[in-house]
Amino acid sequence: MEKFKNKYRIPSARLKGYDYGSNGLYFVTICTKNRKFYFGKIVTAAETHNRASLHATTMGQIAQKNWAEIPKHYPFVELDEFVIMPDHIHGIIKINKPDYNEWNPNQFSPQSKNLGAIIRAFKSATKRFANLNNIEFEWQPRFHDRIIRDKNGLIAVRKYIKNNPQKWRKNTPL
């Protein structure tokens, strides 16, 4: 196992040799610590006479707001399908830098203007709100991503995200 500053560290979950600041679509999942239901609860279709959806807590509303504001801080980002679940979020981020023509593989070091920096800023802003308002809230330390490589992959991920609330009861112990 690798060491950093003489301490063991978990290897990166990012695709080795990939440039996460390059143009592309990224499917991101970010979980709360211990999968605690900080963001709200799913209200079923029967209860709403519509599709299942999240009845958001204050933290769910803040996460939604902070996600929507990502392009204000990163003008090269476009947001696509997104959903907040009780203990996680799913979203598609498109990085679009028209003049970007270099390749900088992901590495363990301070980074900016890439997927890791975007997610770090989002998580930080959400946690900062909780701290300032004395609201219990913790993120899981990492996030999961998948690079969307083609139109069929994009369609499948959009469908998965959109249908996530509908499947909640099926995947959650009662």
Secondary structure as GFF3:
##gff-version 3
##sequence-region A 1 174
A	DSSP	beta_strand	3	4	.	.	.	ID=ss1
A	DSSP	beta_strand	7	8	.	.	.	ID=ss2
A	DSSP	beta_strand	24	31	.	.	.	ID=ss3
A	DSSP	three_ten_helix	33	35	.	.	.	ID=ss4
A	DSSP	beta_strand	40	43	.	.	.	ID=ss5
A	DSSP	alpha_helix	45	48	.	.	.	ID=ss6
A	DSSP	beta_strand	53	56	.	.	.	ID=ss7
A	DSSP	alpha_helix	58	68	.	.	.	ID=ss8
A	DSSP	alpha_helix	70	73	.	.	.	ID=ss9
A	DSSP	beta_strand	77	84	.	.	.	ID=ss10
A	DSSP	beta_strand	88	95	.	.	.	ID=ss11
A	DSSP	alpha_helix	115	132	.	.	.	ID=ss12
A	DSSP	beta_strand	144	148	.	.	.	ID=ss13
A	DSSP	alpha_helix	151	171	.	.	.	ID=ss14
###
